[in-house]
């Protein structure tokens, strides 16, 4: 096995363009990217698009767009090129066909004519007898007469790789030494009956030809590793591969109910986080914690800091649970780390159609710039900015009956009248003066500030929760604030 020190690091990230990218895929890309950067190595981006029934150009374009949004860059691959082009497997079919034929010529692969029904029946029988249920080698050594008979029946064979009758042991970069006995790793298919190559062939062949030194991938692919190691040995003998790469299998990402997070789980979709306004750096920071940590007492860090510290040997092999609330909390920390100018620019998409409920001409840039520093301290995701600042740009506050019912208790009308009177004479260039006005109104009615400010907040902003109230009142202005309190008093009177 190769080691990090023995050769320049070359890793690969090779997703399939099927559906929306998911967070498990991003975590795998992140660890490969950080590992390559840490060792001044090469990241190869390769597209596994041999499944014509599931792959699509739309998904391919979306995948590239998502990786760019996250800030990933790659040294070889689509849009970049490189010495091992092409980097889409659909454009490399002649290579796989040639390798498959060479394996057959060398006696390391053979035609298998077994039907699906026959395979299922023999597997069921093996299970009933308490034996391994993998392929039983039925077609390993067919005679010419048997082959002719199958052909006469019109059967079209697949191509199977002939596994060696030996135990395979390797050192996983995450899990340590692992051993697989021959009976648990049977011969396996590498080419479909229609001639299309399978993942089990194309993936290691591309890794060999692209001289990948380290394969960092999900734990779900661990069972295929002994197969690939055996195939690598044959590829080396055939002069196709130079060495067997080192393997590191990343822990499962678990969702609700302690089940593996799947593409069907809503929280697995990368698009969800992008649409909600997660920062790329916030999301990546959280995903890096799913199996790795910078230090025991620090969860928030930059990608540069991750790259400087990342080693695959530090990855924890135990399953990692995806916690959306923690993901949001870390994203909120990254929002607060932005300088205000960067924050205002990143909020821009949520301050216009289709997200903003106000007309474009009602947006006030000066008010937005004034409120932005206060909003920055309150958001978990950027999309929350719309509801937090809409009171500034709408003619009337949003009608939220739940907030109204919660805040407008018995006696709220009297409190609001007193608050209006105090605010009328307050200094509107000072949020502290506005606070003193509402505090004095509350004391008049035997209420502390928290209880006194709730009806004022709902009257002016429409909601019980939002940005710092008195700074918000100052930015909205005296005229609009008092008009909204008057409207609330009219509604209470009605």
C-alpha positions as CSV (number, residue, x, y, z in Angstrom):
1,X,0.0,0.0,0.0
2,X,1.1,3.5,-0.7
3,X,1.5,6.0,2.1
4,X,1.2,9.8,2.3
5,X,5.0,10.2,2.4
6,X,6.0,7.8,-0.3
7,X,4.5,9.6,-3.3
8,X,2.7,12.9,-4.3
9,X,-0.9,12.6,-3.1
10,X,-3.5,12.1,-5.8
11,X,-7.1,11.8,-4.7
12,X,-10.4,11.8,-6.6
13,X,-14.0,12.8,-6.1
14,X,-16.2,10.9,-8.5
15,X,-20.0,11.5,-8.1
16,X,-22.8,10.4,-10.4
17,X,-25.0,13.1,-11.9
18,X,-28.2,11.7,-10.6
19,X,-30.7,14.0,-8.9
20,X,-29.8,16.7,-6.4
21,X,-26.4,16.7,-4.7
22,X,-26.7,15.5,-1.0
23,X,-24.8,16.4,2.1
24,X,-23.1,13.0,2.4
25,X,-21.6,13.5,-1.1
26,X,-20.4,17.0,-0.1
27,X,-18.8,15.6,3.1
28,X,-16.8,13.1,0.9
29,X,-15.8,15.9,-1.5
30,X,-14.7,18.1,1.4
31,X,-12.5,15.4,3.0
32,X,-10.8,14.6,-0.3
33,X,-10.4,18.3,-1.1
34,X,-8.9,19.1,2.4
35,X,-6.6,16.0,2.2
36,X,-5.2,17.0,-1.2
37,X,-4.8,20.7,-0.1
38,X,-3.1,19.6,3.2
39,X,-0.5,17.5,1.3
40,X,-0.1,19.9,-1.6
41,X,-1.5,17.1,-3.7
42,X,-3.8,16.8,-6.7
43,X,-7.6,16.5,-6.6
44,X,-9.1,14.8,-9.6
45,X,-12.8,15.4,-10.2
46,X,-14.3,12.6,-12.3
47,X,-17.9,12.1,-13.4
48,X,-19.4,8.6,-13.1
49,X,-22.1,8.8,-15.8
50,X,-22.2,5.3,-17.3
51,X,-25.8,4.7,-16.1
52,X,-27.7,6.3,-19.0
53,X,-31.1,5.5,-17.4
54,X,-30.4,7.6,-14.3
55,X,-27.7,10.2,-15.3
56,X,-28.8,13.5,-16.8
57,X,-27.1,16.7,-18.2
58,X,-29.3,18.7,-15.9
59,X,-27.9,16.9,-12.9
60,X,-24.4,17.2,-14.2
61,X,-24.7,21.0,-14.6
62,X,-26.3,21.3,-11.2
63,X,-23.5,19.3,-9.7
64,X,-20.8,21.5,-11.1
65,X,-22.7,24.7,-10.1
66,X,-23.1,23.3,-6.5
67,X,-19.4,22.5,-6.2
68,X,-18.5,26.0,-7.4
69,X,-20.9,27.5,-4.9
70,X,-19.3,25.6,-2.1
71,X,-15.9,27.0,-3.1
72,X,-14.3,23.7,-4.2
73,X,-11.7,23.8,-6.9
74,X,-10.0,20.8,-8.6
75,X,-6.7,20.3,-10.3
76,X,-8.0,17.9,-13.0
77,X,-11.5,17.3,-14.4
78,X,-14.4,18.9,-16.2
79,X,-13.9,22.6,-17.1
80,X,-10.2,22.2,-16.1
81,X,-8.9,19.4,-18.2
82,X,-5.7,17.5,-17.4
83,X,-3.4,14.7,-18.6
84,X,-5.9,11.9,-18.1
85,X,-8.8,13.4,-20.0
86,X,-11.6,12.7,-20.6
87,X,-12.9,12.9,-17.1
88,X,-16.5,11.7,-17.8
89,X,-16.8,7.9,-17.8
90,X,-19.4,8.0,-20.6
91,X,-16.5,9.2,-22.9
92,X,-14.1,6.4,-21.8
93,X,-16.1,3.3,-22.9
94,X,-13.4,2.0,-25.3
95,X,-10.9,2.0,-22.4
96,X,-13.1,-0.2,-20.3
97,X,-13.9,-2.6,-23.2
98,X,-10.2,-3.0,-23.8
99,X,-9.4,-3.7,-20.2
100,X,-12.3,-6.2,-19.8
101,X,-11.0,-8.1,-22.9
102,X,-7.4,-8.2,-21.5
103,X,-8.7,-9.6,-18.2
104,X,-10.5,-12.4,-20.1
105,X,-7.5,-13.1,-22.3
106,X,-5.4,-13.5,-19.1
107,X,-7.9,-15.9,-17.6
108,X,-8.8,-13.4,-14.8
109,X,-12.4,-12.9,-16.0
110,X,-15.0,-15.1,-17.7
111,X,-18.4,-15.3,-19.2
112,X,-21.3,-16.1,-16.8
113,X,-24.5,-17.3,-18.4
114,X,-26.6,-17.7,-15.2
115,X,-30.0,-16.2,-15.2
116,X,-31.4,-14.0,-12.4
117,X,-33.8,-16.7,-11.4
118,X,-31.1,-19.3,-11.2
119,X,-28.9,-17.0,-9.2
120,X,-31.7,-16.2,-6.8
121,X,-32.6,-19.9,-6.3
122,X,-29.0,-20.9,-5.5
123,X,-28.6,-18.0,-3.1
124,X,-31.8,-19.0,-1.3
125,X,-30.5,-22.5,-1.0
126,X,-27.2,-21.3,0.3
127,X,-28.8,-19.2,2.9
128,X,-31.1,-22.1,4.0
129,X,-28.0,-24.2,4.4
130,X,-26.2,-21.5,6.5
131,X,-23.6,-20.9,3.8
132,X,-22.4,-17.6,2.2
133,X,-25.0,-16.5,-0.4
134,X,-22.7,-14.8,-2.9
135,X,-22.0,-16.1,-6.4
136,X,-21.1,-19.8,-6.2
137,X,-18.7,-19.9,-9.2
138,X,-21.1,-21.9,-11.4
139,X,-19.7,-20.7,-14.7
140,X,-16.1,-20.5,-13.6
141,X,-14.9,-23.5,-15.6
142,X,-17.6,-24.3,-18.2
143,X,-16.7,-26.7,-20.9
144,X,-17.0,-25.7,-24.6
145,X,-20.1,-27.9,-24.8
146,X,-21.8,-26.2,-21.9
147,X,-21.0,-22.8,-23.4
148,X,-22.4,-23.8,-26.8
149,X,-25.6,-25.1,-25.0
150,X,-26.1,-21.8,-23.3
151,X,-25.6,-19.9,-26.5
152,X,-28.1,-22.2,-28.2
153,X,-30.6,-21.2,-25.6
154,X,-30.0,-17.6,-26.6
155,X,-28.4,-16.6,-23.3
156,X,-26.2,-13.4,-23.3
157,X,-23.5,-13.6,-20.7
158,X,-22.2,-11.0,-18.3
159,X,-18.4,-10.8,-17.6
160,X,-17.3,-11.8,-14.1
161,X,-13.9,-11.2,-12.4
162,X,-12.3,-14.3,-11.0
163,X,-11.4,-13.7,-7.4
164,X,-8.3,-15.4,-6.0
165,X,-8.9,-18.2,-3.5
166,X,-7.1,-16.3,-0.7
167,X,-7.7,-14.0,2.3
168,X,-7.3,-10.3,1.6
169,X,-6.0,-8.0,4.3
170,X,-5.4,-4.3,4.0
171,X,-4.9,-1.3,6.3
172,X,-7.7,1.1,6.1
173,X,-6.6,4.7,6.8
174,X,-9.6,5.3,9.0
175,X,-10.3,1.8,10.5
176,X,-7.0,0.1,10.7
177,X,-6.3,-3.5,9.5
178,X,-9.2,-5.3,7.9
179,X,-9.4,-8.9,6.7
180,X,-11.8,-10.5,4.2
181,X,-11.8,-14.3,3.7
182,X,-12.2,-15.7,0.2
183,X,-15.6,-17.3,0.9
184,X,-17.0,-13.9,1.7
185,X,-15.7,-12.2,-1.5
186,X,-17.0,-14.2,-4.4
187,X,-16.5,-13.6,-8.1
188,X,-18.4,-10.5,-9.2
189,X,-19.7,-8.9,-12.4
190,X,-17.7,-6.3,-14.2
191,X,-19.6,-6.0,-17.5
192,X,-23.4,-6.2,-18.1
193,X,-24.9,-8.6,-20.6
194,X,-25.5,-5.6,-22.9
195,X,-21.8,-4.8,-22.9
196,X,-22.0,-1.8,-20.5
197,X,-19.2,-1.8,-17.9
198,X,-20.1,-1.8,-14.3
199,X,-18.9,0.5,-11.4
200,X,-16.8,-2.5,-10.2
201,X,-14.6,-2.2,-13.3
202,X,-14.7,1.4,-14.4
203,X,-13.9,2.9,-10.9
204,X,-10.7,1.0,-10.2
205,X,-9.6,1.2,-13.9
206,X,-9.9,5.0,-13.9
207,X,-8.2,5.2,-10.5
208,X,-5.3,3.1,-11.9
209,X,-5.0,5.1,-15.1
210,X,-5.2,8.4,-13.3
211,X,-2.6,7.2,-10.8
212,X,-4.8,7.8,-7.7
213,X,-2.8,7.2,-4.5
214,X,-5.5,7.5,-1.9
215,X,-9.2,6.5,-2.2
216,X,-11.3,8.3,0.4
217,X,-14.9,7.3,0.2
218,X,-18.0,6.3,2.2
219,X,-18.3,3.3,4.4
220,X,-21.0,1.9,2.2
221,X,-18.3,1.0,-0.3
222,X,-16.1,-0.9,2.1
223,X,-17.3,-4.3,1.0
224,X,-16.1,-3.7,-2.5
225,X,-12.6,-2.9,-1.5
226,X,-11.2,-6.4,-1.4
227,X,-12.6,-7.0,-4.8
228,X,-10.9,-3.9,-6.1
229,X,-7.6,-4.8,-4.4
230,X,-7.7,-8.2,-6.2
231,X,-8.5,-6.4,-9.5
232,X,-5.6,-4.0,-8.9
233,X,-3.2,-6.8,-8.6
234,X,-4.3,-8.1,-12.1
235,X,-4.1,-4.5,-13.5
236,X,-0.5,-4.2,-12.2
237,X,0.4,-7.6,-13.9
238,X,-1.2,-6.3,-17.1
239,X,0.8,-3.1,-16.9
240,X,-2.3,-0.9,-16.5
241,X,-1.8,0.0,-12.9
242,X,1.4,1.1,-11.1
243,X,0.3,0.4,-7.5
244,X,-2.6,-0.3,-5.2
245,X,-3.9,2.9,-3.6
246,X,-4.5,3.3,0.1
247,X,-8.1,3.2,1.1
248,X,-9.9,5.2,3.8
249,X,-13.6,4.6,4.4
250,X,-15.5,7.6,5.9
251,X,-18.2,7.0,8.6
252,X,-21.9,6.9,7.8
253,X,-23.9,10.1,8.3
254,X,-26.9,9.2,10.3
255,X,-30.3,11.0,10.2
256,X,-33.5,10.7,12.3
257,X,-34.1,7.5,14.1
258,X,-30.4,6.6,13.9
259,X,-30.8,5.5,10.3
260,X,-28.3,6.3,7.6
261,X,-29.1,9.6,6.0
262,X,-30.4,8.9,2.5
263,X,-31.2,10.9,-0.6
264,X,-34.9,10.7,0.3
265,X,-34.4,12.5,3.6
266,X,-35.3,16.2,3.2
267,X,-32.3,17.3,5.3
268,X,-29.9,15.6,3.0
269,X,-30.5,17.8,0.0
270,X,-27.7,20.4,-0.6
271,X,-30.3,22.6,-2.5
272,X,-32.3,22.9,0.8
273,X,-29.3,24.6,2.5
274,X,-28.5,26.8,-0.5
275,X,-32.1,28.0,-0.8
276,X,-32.4,28.7,3.0
277,X,-29.3,30.9,2.8
278,X,-26.6,28.8,4.5
279,X,-23.1,30.2,3.9
280,X,-20.9,27.7,2.1
281,X,-18.3,28.1,4.8
282,X,-20.8,27.5,7.6
283,X,-22.2,24.4,6.0
284,X,-18.8,23.0,5.2
285,X,-17.6,23.7,8.7
286,X,-20.5,21.7,10.1
287,X,-20.0,18.8,7.6
288,X,-16.4,18.6,8.5
289,X,-17.5,17.8,12.1
290,X,-19.2,14.6,10.9
291,X,-16.3,12.4,11.6
292,X,-13.5,14.9,12.3
293,X,-12.7,17.8,14.5
294,X,-10.1,20.6,14.7
295,X,-9.9,20.3,18.4
296,X,-11.9,19.0,21.3
297,X,-13.2,22.5,22.4
298,X,-13.6,24.3,19.1
299,X,-16.3,23.8,16.6
300,X,-16.1,27.0,14.5
301,X,-13.2,27.5,12.1
302,X,-12.3,28.5,8.6
303,X,-11.6,26.1,5.7
304,X,-8.0,27.4,5.7
305,X,-7.7,26.2,9.3
306,X,-9.2,22.8,8.4
307,X,-6.8,22.4,5.5
308,X,-3.8,23.2,7.7
309,X,-4.9,20.5,10.3
310,X,-6.7,17.8,8.3
311,X,-5.3,14.3,8.3
312,X,-7.4,11.3,7.3
313,X,-6.0,9.3,10.2
314,X,-7.8,11.6,12.5
315,X,-11.2,10.7,11.1
316,X,-13.4,8.9,13.6
317,X,-14.7,5.6,12.2
318,X,-17.9,5.7,14.2
319,X,-21.2,6.9,12.6
320,X,-21.8,10.6,12.8
321,X,-25.3,12.0,13.4
322,X,-26.5,14.9,11.4
323,X,-27.9,17.6,13.7
324,X,-29.7,20.4,11.9
325,X,-29.9,22.7,14.9
326,X,-26.1,22.5,15.4
327,X,-25.7,23.0,11.7
328,X,-27.8,26.2,11.9
329,X,-25.9,27.4,15.1
330,X,-22.5,27.0,13.4
331,X,-23.8,28.8,10.3
332,X,-25.0,31.6,12.6
333,X,-21.5,31.9,14.0
334,X,-20.1,32.3,10.5
335,X,-22.7,34.9,9.6
336,X,-21.5,36.9,12.6
337,X,-17.9,36.6,11.5
338,X,-18.6,38.3,8.2
339,X,-17.7,42.0,7.8
340,X,-20.9,44.0,7.4
341,X,-20.3,44.9,3.8
342,X,-20.0,41.2,2.9
343,X,-23.1,40.4,5.0
344,X,-25.2,43.0,3.2
345,X,-24.0,41.7,-0.2
346,X,-24.8,38.1,0.6
347,X,-28.3,39.0,1.8
348,X,-29.1,40.7,-1.5
349,X,-31.0,37.8,-3.1
350,X,-33.5,37.7,-0.2
351,X,-34.2,41.5,-0.5
352,X,-35.9,41.3,-3.9
353,X,-38.4,39.2,-5.8
354,X,-39.4,36.5,-5.4
355,X,-38.5,36.5,-1.7
356,X,-39.3,40.1,-0.8
357,X,-43.0,40.9,-0.2
358,X,-42.4,44.7,-0.8
359,X,-42.3,46.5,-4.2
360,X,-38.8,47.3,-5.5
361,X,-39.5,51.0,-5.3
362,X,-40.3,50.7,-1.6
363,X,-36.9,49.3,-0.7
364,X,-34.8,51.9,1.1
365,X,-31.1,51.3,0.8
366,X,-30.2,53.8,3.6
367,X,-32.5,52.0,6.1
368,X,-31.2,48.6,5.0
369,X,-27.6,49.7,5.6
370,X,-28.6,51.1,9.0
371,X,-30.4,47.9,10.1
372,X,-27.9,45.4,8.6
373,X,-25.5,45.3,11.6
374,X,-28.4,44.6,14.0
375,X,-29.8,41.9,11.7
376,X,-26.4,40.2,11.4
377,X,-26.4,39.3,15.1
378,X,-29.8,37.6,14.9
379,X,-29.8,35.4,11.8
380,X,-29.2,31.7,11.6
381,X,-29.6,31.6,7.8
382,X,-29.7,34.5,5.3
383,X,-33.2,33.8,4.2
384,X,-34.4,34.9,7.6
385,X,-33.5,38.5,6.7
386,X,-36.7,39.0,4.7
387,X,-39.1,38.5,7.7
388,X,-36.7,40.5,10.0
389,X,-36.7,43.7,7.9
390,X,-40.0,43.7,6.1
391,X,-41.5,46.2,8.6
392,X,-39.1,48.8,7.2
393,X,-40.3,48.5,3.6
394,X,-44.0,47.6,3.8
395,X,-46.7,50.2,4.1
396,X,-48.1,48.3,7.1
397,X,-46.6,45.6,9.3
398,X,-47.3,42.0,8.5
399,X,-50.5,40.8,10.1
400,X,-49.6,37.9,12.3
401,X,-52.7,37.0,14.4
402,X,-50.7,34.6,16.6
403,X,-48.3,37.4,17.5
404,X,-51.2,39.8,18.0
405,X,-53.0,37.5,20.3
406,X,-49.9,36.7,22.3
407,X,-48.9,40.3,22.8
408,X,-52.2,42.2,23.1
409,X,-53.4,41.2,26.5
410,X,-56.0,43.1,28.6
411,X,-54.7,46.6,29.3
412,X,-52.5,46.7,26.2
413,X,-54.5,49.6,24.8
414,X,-53.8,51.7,27.9
415,X,-50.1,50.8,27.7
416,X,-49.9,51.7,24.0
417,X,-51.5,55.1,24.6
418,X,-48.9,55.8,27.4
419,X,-46.1,54.5,25.3
420,X,-47.2,56.7,22.4
421,X,-47.2,59.7,24.6
422,X,-43.7,59.0,26.0
423,X,-42.3,58.3,22.5
424,X,-43.9,61.5,21.1
425,X,-41.5,63.5,23.3
426,X,-38.5,61.2,23.2
427,X,-35.2,61.9,21.5
428,X,-35.4,59.9,18.2
429,X,-31.7,60.1,17.5
430,X,-31.1,57.8,20.5
431,X,-32.3,54.2,20.9
432,X,-31.6,54.6,24.6
433,X,-34.1,57.5,24.8
434,X,-36.7,55.3,23.0
435,X,-36.1,52.5,25.5
436,X,-36.5,54.9,28.4
437,X,-39.8,56.0,27.0
438,X,-41.2,52.5,26.8
439,X,-39.7,51.6,30.2
440,X,-41.5,54.6,31.7
441,X,-44.7,53.6,30.1
442,X,-44.4,50.1,31.5
443,X,-43.7,51.5,35.0
444,X,-46.8,53.6,34.8
445,X,-48.8,50.4,34.3
446,X,-46.8,48.2,36.7
447,X,-45.0,46.3,33.9
448,X,-41.3,45.5,33.4
449,X,-39.6,46.4,30.1
450,X,-40.1,42.9,28.6
451,X,-43.9,42.9,29.1
452,X,-44.2,46.6,28.1
453,X,-42.3,46.4,24.9
454,X,-44.2,43.3,23.5
455,X,-47.3,45.3,22.4
456,X,-45.2,48.0,20.9
457,X,-43.1,45.5,18.9
458,X,-46.2,43.8,17.5
459,X,-47.9,47.1,16.7
460,X,-44.8,48.4,14.8
461,X,-43.3,45.2,13.3
462,X,-46.2,42.7,13.3
463,X,-44.2,40.1,15.2
464,X,-43.3,39.2,18.7
465,X,-39.7,38.3,17.8
466,X,-37.3,40.3,15.7
467,X,-34.4,42.7,15.6
468,X,-33.5,44.9,18.6
469,X,-36.6,46.9,19.1
470,X,-35.4,50.4,19.9
471,X,-32.8,50.5,17.1
472,X,-35.5,49.3,14.8
473,X,-37.8,52.1,15.9
474,X,-35.1,54.7,15.3
475,X,-34.5,53.4,11.8
476,X,-38.2,53.2,11.0
477,X,-38.7,56.8,12.2
478,X,-41.0,58.7,14.5
479,X,-43.8,59.3,12.0
480,X,-44.3,55.7,10.9
481,X,-43.8,54.3,14.4
482,X,-46.5,56.5,15.9
483,X,-48.8,55.9,13.0
484,X,-48.6,52.2,13.5
485,X,-49.3,52.5,17.2
486,X,-52.3,54.5,16.3
487,X,-53.4,51.8,13.9
488,X,-53.0,49.2,16.6
489,X,-55.1,51.2,19.0
490,X,-57.8,51.5,16.4
491,X,-57.8,47.8,15.9
492,X,-58.0,47.2,19.7
493,X,-60.9,49.6,20.0
494,X,-62.7,47.8,17.2
